[in-house]
Amino acid sequence: MAIRKNNTYKYETGKTFKLSRSGIDSFIKCQRCFYLNKVGNIKDIGMPGFSLNSAHDELMKKELDIYREKGEAHPYMESLKRNLIPFQHEQMEDWRNNFKGVTYHHKKTDLIITGAIDDVWIDTDTNELVIVEYKSTSTQSEIDLNDGTPWKEQYKRQIDIYQWLFKMNGFEVADDSVFLYSNGIKTSKKFNDVMKFKTYVLEYKGSTEWVEAKILEIKKVLDQGSIPSLNEECDTCSYVESVKLYDKSED
């Protein structure tokens, strides 16, 4: 594991510390890895970026922005039977920027909670914001948000945190959010430099009640002054322990 040079947590009264949406999810997956990353300044193993997914998201944003500029509904919205249009706001580009995002200063903990969204729509009947997340995959299975896979549960938490961030910033936010989930079609006979997708418009009823308690729990762990116990369900912890056992067997 590599040592990072900055963004290390150190308890100091009145000092803020930036905590991203992905950081919260890291804590949920393994408190030990989270603590070593934020307090011990040890970079986690992480996952490589997926350029194709990034390209998909960027093209989605460009397409939806065409309708945003015109103030019109995109055809994706028609299946939802709600009067939705892309939301226009002067901070939209900041909200979608990975280095800025939507932010909120949680004063009880002095943690600055951040998250970079994909999109926001508005229900013109209720004036509530609708959080939208783009996802892409390529599978022959049905796209099901409730199939219990760990990454789908992570996607839901992602929406929950975004909803919470907007609520904390004074916006009215609809419980029902939207996933634009594109599935790459693999049945074409030829590639021809074109990959086709079918996009599913899936609604998810978000839940923000857990977020506040989780932030308080994170702060408590950050300040406890000791490394959390080994998490046997964490792949990273298990790998590190396996290496230790192997080293001992070689002595």
Contacts in CASP RR format, 6 or more apart in sequence:
PFRMAT RR
TARGET T0000
AUTHOR 0000-0000-0000
METHOD contacts of the structure
MODEL  1
MAIRKNNTYKYETGKTFKLSRSGIDSFIKCQRCFYLNKVGNIKDIGMPGF
SLNSAHDELMKKELDIYREKGEAHPYMESLKRNLIPFQHEQMEDWRNNFK
GVTYHHKKTDLIITGAIDDVWIDTDTNELVIVEYKSTSTQSEIDLNDGTP
WKEQYKRQIDIYQWLFKMNGFEVADDSVFLYSNGIKTSKKFNDVMKFKTY
VLEYKGSTEWVEAKILEIKKVLDQGSIPSLNEECDTCSYVESVKLYDKSE
D
1 36 0 8 1.000
1 42 0 8 1.000
1 43 0 8 1.000
1 44 0 8 1.000
1 45 0 8 1.000
2 42 0 8 1.000
2 43 0 8 1.000
3 41 0 8 1.000
3 42 0 8 1.000
3 43 0 8 1.000
4 41 0 8 1.000
4 42 0 8 1.000
4 43 0 8 1.000
7 18 0 8 1.000
7 38 0 8 1.000
8 38 0 8 1.000
8 39 0 8 1.000
8 40 0 8 1.000
8 41 0 8 1.000
9 17 0 8 1.000
9 38 0 8 1.000
9 39 0 8 1.000
9 222 0 8 1.000
10 39 0 8 1.000
11 222 0 8 1.000
11 223 0 8 1.000
14 110 0 8 1.000
15 110 0 8 1.000
16 105 0 8 1.000
16 110 0 8 1.000
16 111 0 8 1.000
16 112 0 8 1.000
17 110 0 8 1.000
17 111 0 8 1.000
17 112 0 8 1.000
17 222 0 8 1.000
18 111 0 8 1.000
18 112 0 8 1.000
18 114 0 8 1.000
19 111 0 8 1.000
19 112 0 8 1.000
19 113 0 8 1.000
19 114 0 8 1.000
19 215 0 8 1.000
19 218 0 8 1.000
20 113 0 8 1.000
20 114 0 8 1.000
20 115 0 8 1.000
21 113 0 8 1.000
21 114 0 8 1.000
21 115 0 8 1.000
21 116 0 8 1.000
21 158 0 8 1.000
21 161 0 8 1.000
21 162 0 8 1.000
21 165 0 8 1.000
23 34 0 8 1.000
24 113 0 8 1.000
24 157 0 8 1.000
24 161 0 8 1.000
24 211 0 8 1.000
24 214 0 8 1.000
24 215 0 8 1.000
24 218 0 8 1.000
25 154 0 8 1.000
25 157 0 8 1.000
25 158 0 8 1.000
26 33 0 8 1.000
26 34 0 8 1.000
26 37 0 8 1.000
26 44 0 8 1.000
27 34 0 8 1.000
27 214 0 8 1.000
27 217 0 8 1.000
27 218 0 8 1.000
27 221 0 8 1.000
28 157 0 8 1.000
28 214 0 8 1.000
29 234 0 8 1.000
30 231 0 8 1.000
30 233 0 8 1.000
30 234 0 8 1.000
30 236 0 8 1.000
30 237 0 8 1.000
31 221 0 8 1.000
31 228 0 8 1.000
31 231 0 8 1.000
32 227 0 8 1.000
32 228 0 8 1.000
32 229 0 8 1.000
32 230 0 8 1.000
32 231 0 8 1.000
32 234 0 8 1.000
32 237 0 8 1.000
33 44 0 8 1.000
33 231 0 8 1.000
33 234 0 8 1.000
33 236 0 8 1.000
33 237 0 8 1.000
34 218 0 8 1.000
34 221 0 8 1.000
34 228 0 8 1.000
35 221 0 8 1.000
35 222 0 8 1.000
35 227 0 8 1.000
35 228 0 8 1.000
36 42 0 8 1.000
36 44 0 8 1.000
36 227 0 8 1.000
37 43 0 8 1.000
37 44 0 8 1.000
38 222 0 8 1.000
39 222 0 8 1.000
39 225 0 8 1.000
44 236 0 8 1.000
45 236 0 8 1.000
52 136 0 8 1.000
53 136 0 8 1.000
56 134 0 8 1.000
56 136 0 8 1.000
56 182 0 8 1.000
56 197 0 8 1.000
57 118 0 8 1.000
57 134 0 8 1.000
57 136 0 8 1.000
60 118 0 8 1.000
60 119 0 8 1.000
60 134 0 8 1.000
60 180 0 8 1.000
60 182 0 8 1.000
61 96 0 8 1.000
61 118 0 8 1.000
61 119 0 8 1.000
61 134 0 8 1.000
63 74 0 8 1.000
64 74 0 8 1.000
64 86 0 8 1.000
64 119 0 8 1.000
65 86 0 8 1.000
67 73 0 8 1.000
67 74 0 8 1.000
67 85 0 8 1.000
67 86 0 8 1.000
68 85 0 8 1.000
68 86 0 8 1.000
68 87 0 8 1.000
68 88 0 8 1.000
68 92 0 8 1.000
71 85 0 8 1.000
71 86 0 8 1.000
71 88 0 8 1.000
72 85 0 8 1.000
73 83 0 8 1.000
73 84 0 8 1.000
73 85 0 8 1.000
74 86 0 8 1.000
76 180 0 8 1.000
76 199 0 8 1.000
76 201 0 8 1.000
77 84 0 8 1.000
77 85 0 8 1.000
77 121 0 8 1.000
77 201 0 8 1.000
79 201 0 8 1.000
80 178 0 8 1.000
80 201 0 8 1.000
80 203 0 8 1.000
82 123 0 8 1.000
82 125 0 8 1.000
82 130 0 8 1.000
83 123 0 8 1.000
83 124 0 8 1.000
83 125 0 8 1.000
84 121 0 8 1.000
84 122 0 8 1.000
84 123 0 8 1.000
84 124 0 8 1.000
84 130 0 8 1.000
85 121 0 8 1.000
85 122 0 8 1.000
85 124 0 8 1.000
86 119 0 8 1.000
86 120 0 8 1.000
86 121 0 8 1.000
86 122 0 8 1.000
87 120 0 8 1.000
87 121 0 8 1.000
87 122 0 8 1.000
87 129 0 8 1.000
87 130 0 8 1.000
89 95 0 8 1.000
89 120 0 8 1.000
92 120 0 8 1.000
94 100 0 8 1.000
94 101 0 8 1.000
95 101 0 8 1.000
95 102 0 8 1.000
95 116 0 8 1.000
95 117 0 8 1.000
95 120 0 8 1.000
96 116 0 8 1.000
96 117 0 8 1.000
96 118 0 8 1.000
96 119 0 8 1.000
97 116 0 8 1.000
98 116 0 8 1.000
100 114 0 8 1.000
100 116 0 8 1.000
101 114 0 8 1.000
101 115 0 8 1.000
101 116 0 8 1.000
101 117 0 8 1.000
102 114 0 8 1.000
102 115 0 8 1.000
102 116 0 8 1.000
102 117 0 8 1.000
102 162 0 8 1.000
102 165 0 8 1.000
102 166 0 8 1.000
102 169 0 8 1.000
103 112 0 8 1.000
103 113 0 8 1.000
103 114 0 8 1.000
103 115 0 8 1.000
103 165 0 8 1.000
104 112 0 8 1.000
104 113 0 8 1.000
104 165 0 8 1.000
104 168 0 8 1.000
104 169 0 8 1.000
105 112 0 8 1.000
106 112 0 8 1.000
106 113 0 8 1.000
106 215 0 8 1.000
108 215 0 8 1.000
108 216 0 8 1.000
108 219 0 8 1.000
109 215 0 8 1.000
109 216 0 8 1.000
109 218 0 8 1.000
109 219 0 8 1.000
111 215 0 8 1.000
111 218 0 8 1.000
111 219 0 8 1.000
113 161 0 8 1.000
113 165 0 8 1.000
113 168 0 8 1.000
113 215 0 8 1.000
114 165 0 8 1.000
115 161 0 8 1.000
115 162 0 8 1.000
115 165 0 8 1.000
117 131 0 8 1.000
117 132 0 8 1.000
117 133 0 8 1.000
117 162 0 8 1.000
118 132 0 8 1.000
118 133 0 8 1.000
118 134 0 8 1.000
119 132 0 8 1.000
119 133 0 8 1.000
119 134 0 8 1.000
120 129 0 8 1.000
120 130 0 8 1.000
120 131 0 8 1.000
120 132 0 8 1.000
120 166 0 8 1.000
121 129 0 8 1.000
121 130 0 8 1.000
121 132 0 8 1.000
121 178 0 8 1.000
122 128 0 8 1.000
122 129 0 8 1.000
122 130 0 8 1.000
123 129 0 8 1.000
123 130 0 8 1.000
123 174 0 8 1.000
126 172 0 8 1.000
126 174 0 8 1.000
127 172 0 8 1.000
128 172 0 8 1.000
128 173 0 8 1.000
128 174 0 8 1.000
129 166 0 8 1.000
129 171 0 8 1.000
129 172 0 8 1.000
129 173 0 8 1.000
129 174 0 8 1.000
130 173 0 8 1.000
130 174 0 8 1.000
130 176 0 8 1.000
130 177 0 8 1.000
130 178 0 8 1.000
131 159 0 8 1.000
131 162 0 8 1.000
131 163 0 8 1.000
131 166 0 8 1.000
131 173 0 8 1.000
131 177 0 8 1.000
131 178 0 8 1.000
132 177 0 8 1.000
132 178 0 8 1.000
132 179 0 8 1.000
132 180 0 8 1.000
133 155 0 8 1.000
133 158 0 8 1.000
133 159 0 8 1.000
133 162 0 8 1.000
133 177 0 8 1.000
133 178 0 8 1.000
133 179 0 8 1.000
133 180 0 8 1.000
134 179 0 8 1.000
134 180 0 8 1.000
134 182 0 8 1.000
135 155 0 8 1.000
135 179 0 8 1.000
135 180 0 8 1.000
135 181 0 8 1.000
135 182 0 8 1.000
136 181 0 8 1.000
136 182 0 8 1.000
136 183 0 8 1.000
136 184 0 8 1.000
136 197 0 8 1.000
137 143 0 8 1.000
137 181 0 8 1.000
137 182 0 8 1.000
137 183 0 8 1.000
137 184 0 8 1.000
138 183 0 8 1.000
138 184 0 8 1.000
138 185 0 8 1.000
138 186 0 8 1.000
139 183 0 8 1.000
140 186 0 8 1.000
143 181 0 8 1.000
143 183 0 8 1.000
143 200 0 8 1.000
143 202 0 8 1.000
144 152 0 8 1.000
145 152 0 8 1.000
145 155 0 8 1.000
145 156 0 8 1.000
145 179 0 8 1.000
145 202 0 8 1.000
145 204 0 8 1.000
146 152 0 8 1.000
155 179 0 8 1.000
156 204 0 8 1.000
156 206 0 8 1.000
159 177 0 8 1.000
159 179 0 8 1.000
159 204 0 8 1.000
159 206 0 8 1.000
160 206 0 8 1.000
160 207 0 8 1.000
160 208 0 8 1.000
160 210 0 8 1.000
160 211 0 8 1.000
161 208 0 8 1.000
161 211 0 8 1.000
162 177 0 8 1.000
163 173 0 8 1.000
163 175 0 8 1.000
163 177 0 8 1.000
163 206 0 8 1.000
163 208 0 8 1.000
164 208 0 8 1.000
164 211 0 8 1.000
164 212 0 8 1.000
166 173 0 8 1.000
167 173 0 8 1.000
167 208 0 8 1.000
175 205 0 8 1.000
175 206 0 8 1.000
176 203 0 8 1.000
176 204 0 8 1.000
176 205 0 8 1.000
176 206 0 8 1.000
177 203 0 8 1.000
177 204 0 8 1.000
177 205 0 8 1.000
177 206 0 8 1.000
178 201 0 8 1.000
178 202 0 8 1.000
178 203 0 8 1.000
178 204 0 8 1.000
179 200 0 8 1.000
179 201 0 8 1.000
179 202 0 8 1.000
179 203 0 8 1.000
179 204 0 8 1.000
180 199 0 8 1.000
180 200 0 8 1.000
180 201 0 8 1.000
181 199 0 8 1.000
181 200 0 8 1.000
181 201 0 8 1.000
181 202 0 8 1.000
182 197 0 8 1.000
182 198 0 8 1.000
182 199 0 8 1.000
182 200 0 8 1.000
183 197 0 8 1.000
183 198 0 8 1.000
183 199 0 8 1.000
183 200 0 8 1.000
184 195 0 8 1.000
184 196 0 8 1.000
184 197 0 8 1.000
184 198 0 8 1.000
185 195 0 8 1.000
185 196 0 8 1.000
185 197 0 8 1.000
185 198 0 8 1.000
188 196 0 8 1.000
221 228 0 8 1.000
230 237 0 8 1.000
230 241 0 8 1.000
231 237 0 8 1.000
232 238 0 8 1.000
END
